[in-house]
Amino acid sequence: MASLARLSNVYRCIINPTLSRALLNGVRYETTQSSDIGISGRIPSSSEQATGKEKAEHDAILAGNENPFDMSFHEGPWGTAANPRLVPSHFDERILGCVCEPEATQIIYMNIKKGDPQQCDCGHWWKLVEAKKAI
């Protein structure tokens, strides 16, 4: 019986090099089951093991919000000094990418800060405003 157990350990060592190092060093691993969610014998899905911002993003997508961090491309009217394009942010500054013309092949990035409206090199005006709520 002992030789069968030893053969089983050798087989596991060939398959799993981490286990072979552990057996050589005399370390034993014990597995535990997560009894609070009732998962046993399988790997949890990404939604079951997500935490923090990742879980909030996943829950928002499941609720129907395909863009929970508001990172999509926004098109709209040309911003002027009197009526700048509003950019929501949860922070005091934000990096903004401006596609100056529809046929442009590059994006002009700039750091806009709360306060007065700021102008891109192409003439677009932008103003940072407080975002509605954080997810």
PyMOL CGO cylinders between C-alpha atoms (Angstrom):
from pymol import cmd
from pymol.cgo import CYLINDER

trace = [
    CYLINDER, 0.00, 0.00, 0.00, 2.83, 2.39, 0.84, 0.3, 1, 1, 1, 1, 1, 1,
    CYLINDER, 2.83, 2.39, 0.84, 4.47, 1.71, -2.53, 0.3, 1, 1, 1, 1, 1, 1,
    CYLINDER, 4.47, 1.71, -2.53, 1.21, 2.54, -4.27, 0.3, 1, 1, 1, 1, 1, 1,
    CYLINDER, 1.21, 2.54, -4.27, 1.02, 5.89, -2.42, 0.3, 1, 1, 1, 1, 1, 1,
    CYLINDER, 1.02, 5.89, -2.42, 4.65, 6.61, -3.31, 0.3, 1, 1, 1, 1, 1, 1,
    CYLINDER, 4.65, 6.61, -3.31, 3.98, 5.79, -6.98, 0.3, 1, 1, 1, 1, 1, 1,
    CYLINDER, 3.98, 5.79, -6.98, 0.97, 8.12, -6.89, 0.3, 1, 1, 1, 1, 1, 1,
    CYLINDER, 0.97, 8.12, -6.89, 3.17, 10.93, -5.51, 0.3, 1, 1, 1, 1, 1, 1,
    CYLINDER, 3.17, 10.93, -5.51, 5.79, 10.34, -8.23, 0.3, 1, 1, 1, 1, 1, 1,
    CYLINDER, 5.79, 10.34, -8.23, 3.09, 10.53, -10.89, 0.3, 1, 1, 1, 1, 1, 1,
    CYLINDER, 3.09, 10.53, -10.89, 1.80, 13.82, -9.42, 0.3, 1, 1, 1, 1, 1, 1,
    CYLINDER, 1.80, 13.82, -9.42, 5.36, 15.18, -9.36, 0.3, 1, 1, 1, 1, 1, 1,
    CYLINDER, 5.36, 15.18, -9.36, 5.77, 14.52, -13.06, 0.3, 1, 1, 1, 1, 1, 1,
    CYLINDER, 5.77, 14.52, -13.06, 2.52, 16.35, -13.79, 0.3, 1, 1, 1, 1, 1, 1,
    CYLINDER, 2.52, 16.35, -13.79, 2.97, 19.21, -11.32, 0.3, 1, 1, 1, 1, 1, 1,
    CYLINDER, 2.97, 19.21, -11.32, 6.53, 20.57, -10.80, 0.3, 1, 1, 1, 1, 1, 1,
    CYLINDER, 6.53, 20.57, -10.80, 5.38, 22.79, -7.91, 0.3, 1, 1, 1, 1, 1, 1,
    CYLINDER, 5.38, 22.79, -7.91, 4.11, 19.74, -6.08, 0.3, 1, 1, 1, 1, 1, 1,
    CYLINDER, 4.11, 19.74, -6.08, 7.38, 17.90, -6.75, 0.3, 1, 1, 1, 1, 1, 1,
    CYLINDER, 7.38, 17.90, -6.75, 9.38, 20.77, -5.19, 0.3, 1, 1, 1, 1, 1, 1,
    CYLINDER, 9.38, 20.77, -5.19, 7.01, 20.76, -2.21, 0.3, 1, 1, 1, 1, 1, 1,
    CYLINDER, 7.01, 20.76, -2.21, 7.37, 17.00, -1.70, 0.3, 1, 1, 1, 1, 1, 1,
    CYLINDER, 7.37, 17.00, -1.70, 11.15, 17.24, -1.90, 0.3, 1, 1, 1, 1, 1, 1,
    CYLINDER, 11.15, 17.24, -1.90, 11.13, 19.98, 0.73, 0.3, 1, 1, 1, 1, 1, 1,
    CYLINDER, 11.13, 19.98, 0.73, 8.70, 18.07, 2.95, 0.3, 1, 1, 1, 1, 1, 1,
    CYLINDER, 8.70, 18.07, 2.95, 5.92, 20.65, 2.57, 0.3, 1, 1, 1, 1, 1, 1,
    CYLINDER, 5.92, 20.65, 2.57, 2.34, 19.40, 2.60, 0.3, 1, 1, 1, 1, 1, 1,
    CYLINDER, 2.34, 19.40, 2.60, -0.50, 21.30, 0.97, 0.3, 1, 1, 1, 1, 1, 1,
    CYLINDER, -0.50, 21.30, 0.97, -4.02, 21.01, 2.27, 0.3, 1, 1, 1, 1, 1, 1,
    CYLINDER, -4.02, 21.01, 2.27, -6.99, 22.06, 0.22, 0.3, 1, 1, 1, 1, 1, 1,
    CYLINDER, -6.99, 22.06, 0.22, -9.95, 23.79, 1.76, 0.3, 1, 1, 1, 1, 1, 1,
    CYLINDER, -9.95, 23.79, 1.76, -13.40, 24.22, 0.39, 0.3, 1, 1, 1, 1, 1, 1,
    CYLINDER, -13.40, 24.22, 0.39, -15.26, 27.52, 0.48, 0.3, 1, 1, 1, 1, 1, 1,
    CYLINDER, -15.26, 27.52, 0.48, -18.26, 26.67, 2.61, 0.3, 1, 1, 1, 1, 1, 1,
    CYLINDER, -18.26, 26.67, 2.61, -19.71, 30.18, 2.72, 0.3, 1, 1, 1, 1, 1, 1,
    CYLINDER, -19.71, 30.18, 2.72, -20.67, 30.15, -0.97, 0.3, 1, 1, 1, 1, 1, 1,
    CYLINDER, -20.67, 30.15, -0.97, -21.08, 26.43, -1.34, 0.3, 1, 1, 1, 1, 1, 1,
    CYLINDER, -21.08, 26.43, -1.34, -18.45, 25.94, -4.05, 0.3, 1, 1, 1, 1, 1, 1,
    CYLINDER, -18.45, 25.94, -4.05, -16.84, 22.54, -3.97, 0.3, 1, 1, 1, 1, 1, 1,
    CYLINDER, -16.84, 22.54, -3.97, -14.88, 20.62, -6.53, 0.3, 1, 1, 1, 1, 1, 1,
    CYLINDER, -14.88, 20.62, -6.53, -14.71, 23.34, -9.20, 0.3, 1, 1, 1, 1, 1, 1,
    CYLINDER, -14.71, 23.34, -9.20, -12.96, 26.57, -10.04, 0.3, 1, 1, 1, 1, 1, 1,
    CYLINDER, -12.96, 26.57, -10.04, -15.08, 29.67, -9.24, 0.3, 1, 1, 1, 1, 1, 1,
    CYLINDER, -15.08, 29.67, -9.24, -16.21, 31.82, -12.15, 0.3, 1, 1, 1, 1, 1, 1,
    CYLINDER, -16.21, 31.82, -12.15, -14.89, 35.34, -12.65, 0.3, 1, 1, 1, 1, 1, 1,
    CYLINDER, -14.89, 35.34, -12.65, -18.10, 36.82, -11.19, 0.3, 1, 1, 1, 1, 1, 1,
    CYLINDER, -18.10, 36.82, -11.19, -17.80, 34.65, -8.06, 0.3, 1, 1, 1, 1, 1, 1,
    CYLINDER, -17.80, 34.65, -8.06, -14.22, 35.64, -7.30, 0.3, 1, 1, 1, 1, 1, 1,
    CYLINDER, -14.22, 35.64, -7.30, -14.26, 39.30, -8.40, 0.3, 1, 1, 1, 1, 1, 1,
    CYLINDER, -14.26, 39.30, -8.40, -13.86, 42.00, -5.74, 0.3, 1, 1, 1, 1, 1, 1,
    CYLINDER, -13.86, 42.00, -5.74, -13.69, 45.79, -5.58, 0.3, 1, 1, 1, 1, 1, 1,
    CYLINDER, -13.69, 45.79, -5.58, -13.86, 47.79, -8.82, 0.3, 1, 1, 1, 1, 1, 1,
    CYLINDER, -13.86, 47.79, -8.82, -13.81, 44.62, -10.92, 0.3, 1, 1, 1, 1, 1, 1,
    CYLINDER, -13.81, 44.62, -10.92, -16.94, 43.31, -9.16, 0.3, 1, 1, 1, 1, 1, 1,
    CYLINDER, -16.94, 43.31, -9.16, -18.65, 46.71, -9.48, 0.3, 1, 1, 1, 1, 1, 1,
    CYLINDER, -18.65, 46.71, -9.48, -17.83, 46.75, -13.20, 0.3, 1, 1, 1, 1, 1, 1,
    CYLINDER, -17.83, 46.75, -13.20, -19.07, 43.17, -13.66, 0.3, 1, 1, 1, 1, 1, 1,
    CYLINDER, -19.07, 43.17, -13.66, -22.32, 43.90, -11.76, 0.3, 1, 1, 1, 1, 1, 1,
    CYLINDER, -22.32, 43.90, -11.76, -22.92, 47.08, -13.78, 0.3, 1, 1, 1, 1, 1, 1,
    CYLINDER, -22.92, 47.08, -13.78, -22.46, 45.19, -17.06, 0.3, 1, 1, 1, 1, 1, 1,
    CYLINDER, -22.46, 45.19, -17.06, -24.90, 42.49, -15.89, 0.3, 1, 1, 1, 1, 1, 1,
    CYLINDER, -24.90, 42.49, -15.89, -27.38, 45.26, -14.99, 0.3, 1, 1, 1, 1, 1, 1,
    CYLINDER, -27.38, 45.26, -14.99, -27.23, 46.56, -18.57, 0.3, 1, 1, 1, 1, 1, 1,
    CYLINDER, -27.23, 46.56, -18.57, -24.62, 49.34, -18.37, 0.3, 1, 1, 1, 1, 1, 1,
    CYLINDER, -24.62, 49.34, -18.37, -22.15, 48.39, -21.12, 0.3, 1, 1, 1, 1, 1, 1,
    CYLINDER, -22.15, 48.39, -21.12, -19.85, 51.33, -20.29, 0.3, 1, 1, 1, 1, 1, 1,
    CYLINDER, -19.85, 51.33, -20.29, -19.67, 51.57, -16.47, 0.3, 1, 1, 1, 1, 1, 1,
    CYLINDER, -19.67, 51.57, -16.47, -16.53, 53.73, -16.39, 0.3, 1, 1, 1, 1, 1, 1,
    CYLINDER, -16.53, 53.73, -16.39, -17.74, 56.09, -19.16, 0.3, 1, 1, 1, 1, 1, 1,
    CYLINDER, -17.74, 56.09, -19.16, -14.75, 55.45, -21.39, 0.3, 1, 1, 1, 1, 1, 1,
    CYLINDER, -14.75, 55.45, -21.39, -16.49, 55.37, -24.75, 0.3, 1, 1, 1, 1, 1, 1,
    CYLINDER, -16.49, 55.37, -24.75, -15.89, 57.73, -27.65, 0.3, 1, 1, 1, 1, 1, 1,
    CYLINDER, -15.89, 57.73, -27.65, -18.16, 60.80, -27.44, 0.3, 1, 1, 1, 1, 1, 1,
    CYLINDER, -18.16, 60.80, -27.44, -19.12, 62.83, -30.47, 0.3, 1, 1, 1, 1, 1, 1,
    CYLINDER, -19.12, 62.83, -30.47, -20.91, 66.13, -30.28, 0.3, 1, 1, 1, 1, 1, 1,
    CYLINDER, -20.91, 66.13, -30.28, -20.92, 69.80, -31.14, 0.3, 1, 1, 1, 1, 1, 1,
    CYLINDER, -20.92, 69.80, -31.14, -17.76, 71.86, -31.35, 0.3, 1, 1, 1, 1, 1, 1,
    CYLINDER, -17.76, 71.86, -31.35, -16.87, 73.29, -27.93, 0.3, 1, 1, 1, 1, 1, 1,
    CYLINDER, -16.87, 73.29, -27.93, -16.49, 77.07, -27.74, 0.3, 1, 1, 1, 1, 1, 1,
    CYLINDER, -16.49, 77.07, -27.74, -15.12, 79.34, -25.02, 0.3, 1, 1, 1, 1, 1, 1,
    CYLINDER, -15.12, 79.34, -25.02, -18.69, 80.33, -24.08, 0.3, 1, 1, 1, 1, 1, 1,
    CYLINDER, -18.69, 80.33, -24.08, -20.07, 76.79, -24.34, 0.3, 1, 1, 1, 1, 1, 1,
    CYLINDER, -20.07, 76.79, -24.34, -17.27, 74.23, -23.79, 0.3, 1, 1, 1, 1, 1, 1,
    CYLINDER, -17.27, 74.23, -23.79, -17.73, 70.45, -24.06, 0.3, 1, 1, 1, 1, 1, 1,
    CYLINDER, -17.73, 70.45, -24.06, -18.24, 69.07, -20.54, 0.3, 1, 1, 1, 1, 1, 1,
    CYLINDER, -18.24, 69.07, -20.54, -16.01, 66.19, -19.43, 0.3, 1, 1, 1, 1, 1, 1,
    CYLINDER, -16.01, 66.19, -19.43, -17.14, 64.29, -16.29, 0.3, 1, 1, 1, 1, 1, 1,
    CYLINDER, -17.14, 64.29, -16.29, -14.49, 63.17, -13.82, 0.3, 1, 1, 1, 1, 1, 1,
    CYLINDER, -14.49, 63.17, -13.82, -14.29, 61.85, -10.26, 0.3, 1, 1, 1, 1, 1, 1,
    CYLINDER, -14.29, 61.85, -10.26, -10.90, 63.53, -9.84, 0.3, 1, 1, 1, 1, 1, 1,
    CYLINDER, -10.90, 63.53, -9.84, -9.46, 67.04, -10.13, 0.3, 1, 1, 1, 1, 1, 1,
    CYLINDER, -9.46, 67.04, -10.13, -7.87, 66.28, -13.51, 0.3, 1, 1, 1, 1, 1, 1,
    CYLINDER, -7.87, 66.28, -13.51, -8.32, 63.87, -16.41, 0.3, 1, 1, 1, 1, 1, 1,
    CYLINDER, -8.32, 63.87, -16.41, -6.42, 62.86, -19.53, 0.3, 1, 1, 1, 1, 1, 1,
    CYLINDER, -6.42, 62.86, -19.53, -8.46, 63.66, -22.62, 0.3, 1, 1, 1, 1, 1, 1,
    CYLINDER, -8.46, 63.66, -22.62, -7.90, 62.50, -26.19, 0.3, 1, 1, 1, 1, 1, 1,
    CYLINDER, -7.90, 62.50, -26.19, -9.12, 64.94, -28.85, 0.3, 1, 1, 1, 1, 1, 1,
    CYLINDER, -9.12, 64.94, -28.85, -9.66, 63.79, -32.44, 0.3, 1, 1, 1, 1, 1, 1,
    CYLINDER, -9.66, 63.79, -32.44, -9.36, 67.24, -33.91, 0.3, 1, 1, 1, 1, 1, 1,
    CYLINDER, -9.36, 67.24, -33.91, -10.89, 66.50, -37.33, 0.3, 1, 1, 1, 1, 1, 1,
    CYLINDER, -10.89, 66.50, -37.33, -13.02, 63.57, -38.56, 0.3, 1, 1, 1, 1, 1, 1,
    CYLINDER, -13.02, 63.57, -38.56, -10.29, 62.48, -41.00, 0.3, 1, 1, 1, 1, 1, 1,
    CYLINDER, -10.29, 62.48, -41.00, -7.49, 62.79, -38.42, 0.3, 1, 1, 1, 1, 1, 1,
    CYLINDER, -7.49, 62.79, -38.42, -5.17, 59.81, -38.09, 0.3, 1, 1, 1, 1, 1, 1,
    CYLINDER, -5.17, 59.81, -38.09, -3.85, 60.77, -34.67, 0.3, 1, 1, 1, 1, 1, 1,
    CYLINDER, -3.85, 60.77, -34.67, -5.25, 61.66, -31.28, 0.3, 1, 1, 1, 1, 1, 1,
    CYLINDER, -5.25, 61.66, -31.28, -4.06, 64.73, -29.39, 0.3, 1, 1, 1, 1, 1, 1,
    CYLINDER, -4.06, 64.73, -29.39, -3.88, 63.98, -25.66, 0.3, 1, 1, 1, 1, 1, 1,
    CYLINDER, -3.88, 63.98, -25.66, -3.99, 66.67, -23.01, 0.3, 1, 1, 1, 1, 1, 1,
    CYLINDER, -3.99, 66.67, -23.01, -4.42, 66.86, -19.26, 0.3, 1, 1, 1, 1, 1, 1,
    CYLINDER, -4.42, 66.86, -19.26, -7.43, 68.98, -18.33, 0.3, 1, 1, 1, 1, 1, 1,
    CYLINDER, -7.43, 68.98, -18.33, -8.03, 70.25, -14.79, 0.3, 1, 1, 1, 1, 1, 1,
    CYLINDER, -8.03, 70.25, -14.79, -11.07, 71.48, -12.91, 0.3, 1, 1, 1, 1, 1, 1,
    CYLINDER, -11.07, 71.48, -12.91, -11.73, 75.17, -13.15, 0.3, 1, 1, 1, 1, 1, 1,
    CYLINDER, -11.73, 75.17, -13.15, -11.69, 77.31, -16.27, 0.3, 1, 1, 1, 1, 1, 1,
    CYLINDER, -11.69, 77.31, -16.27, -12.32, 75.79, -19.73, 0.3, 1, 1, 1, 1, 1, 1,
    CYLINDER, -12.32, 75.79, -19.73, -9.20, 74.71, -21.62, 0.3, 1, 1, 1, 1, 1, 1,
    CYLINDER, -9.20, 74.71, -21.62, -8.54, 74.80, -25.35, 0.3, 1, 1, 1, 1, 1, 1,
    CYLINDER, -8.54, 74.80, -25.35, -7.02, 72.12, -27.57, 0.3, 1, 1, 1, 1, 1, 1,
    CYLINDER, -7.02, 72.12, -27.57, -4.55, 73.12, -30.30, 0.3, 1, 1, 1, 1, 1, 1,
    CYLINDER, -4.55, 73.12, -30.30, -7.31, 72.61, -32.89, 0.3, 1, 1, 1, 1, 1, 1,
    CYLINDER, -7.31, 72.61, -32.89, -9.68, 75.06, -31.18, 0.3, 1, 1, 1, 1, 1, 1,
    CYLINDER, -9.68, 75.06, -31.18, -12.01, 72.70, -29.25, 0.3, 1, 1, 1, 1, 1, 1,
    CYLINDER, -12.01, 72.70, -29.25, -12.85, 73.93, -25.75, 0.3, 1, 1, 1, 1, 1, 1,
    CYLINDER, -12.85, 73.93, -25.75, -13.24, 71.50, -22.83, 0.3, 1, 1, 1, 1, 1, 1,
    CYLINDER, -13.24, 71.50, -22.83, -14.29, 71.89, -19.21, 0.3, 1, 1, 1, 1, 1, 1,
    CYLINDER, -14.29, 71.89, -19.21, -13.92, 69.32, -16.43, 0.3, 1, 1, 1, 1, 1, 1,
    CYLINDER, -13.92, 69.32, -16.43, -17.04, 68.85, -14.29, 0.3, 1, 1, 1, 1, 1, 1,
    CYLINDER, -17.04, 68.85, -14.29, -17.92, 66.62, -11.33, 0.3, 1, 1, 1, 1, 1, 1,
    CYLINDER, -17.92, 66.62, -11.33, -19.08, 63.15, -12.40, 0.3, 1, 1, 1, 1, 1, 1,
    CYLINDER, -19.08, 63.15, -12.40, -22.48, 61.91, -11.23, 0.3, 1, 1, 1, 1, 1, 1,
    CYLINDER, -22.48, 61.91, -11.23, -21.40, 59.04, -9.02, 0.3, 1, 1, 1, 1, 1, 1,
    CYLINDER, -21.40, 59.04, -9.02, -18.66, 56.48, -8.71, 0.3, 1, 1, 1, 1, 1, 1,
    CYLINDER, -18.66, 56.48, -8.71, -19.42, 52.83, -9.28, 0.3, 1, 1, 1, 1, 1, 1,
]
cmd.load_cgo(trace, "trace")
